[in-house]
Amino acid sequence: MRIRKLFKFENAHIVRNCSSDRCKYSIHGHSYQVELILQANALDNGQMVYDFGLLKGNIKDIIDSFDHAITFWNKDDPEYIKACKTFSARWVSLPVSPSAEQFSRVIFFWASEILKQTQMQNGEQGVSVYSVIVHETATGYAQCFYEDIVNEQMGLLTLNDFEFSDDVKKEWGDPLLFDKLKNGEKFYNPVVDLQVKP
């Protein structure tokens, strides 16, 4: 069974090397919509794949890092990167270009890593990310699946290659969220007092 949770953010970027002159030479922004689709072959004690309320924690925080931020490819011109960091309090550095395609891969990767390190405590079983769809405009989106995450031709993704500004991190529920993720520390879902015994 699959479930879908919708997230939104406003983000600015330049997409270097693309065909459109407007996109590759000028900072511009989009109102993004992200569809995170989870799957499992069993339901938890609440008869859910994964409680939607749990997605309002670490996963929402990490996606919200992009909101009202400028995102750049860490291989871009050092002067441009310096300007982004100097003139924007909220920025995210990616090891790949900030295209819709790469946003979908990055969000899939982050959400998967968080789920892997989360201690489930309400009977959840085998919950994984099935797909991520990133709508860049009303007419265009990119959709990512697991095979796209491990495809080296699309760019390697490792946790150590991402960087967030201090202003981004301080708005997370846990300002050490990404450090804990990189260190392999566990995240804990709440223990549930069952009202109806299965």
Order of alpha helices (4+ residues) and beta strands (2+ residues): beta-alpha-beta-alpha-beta-alpha-beta-alpha-beta-beta-beta-alpha-beta-alpha-alpha-beta
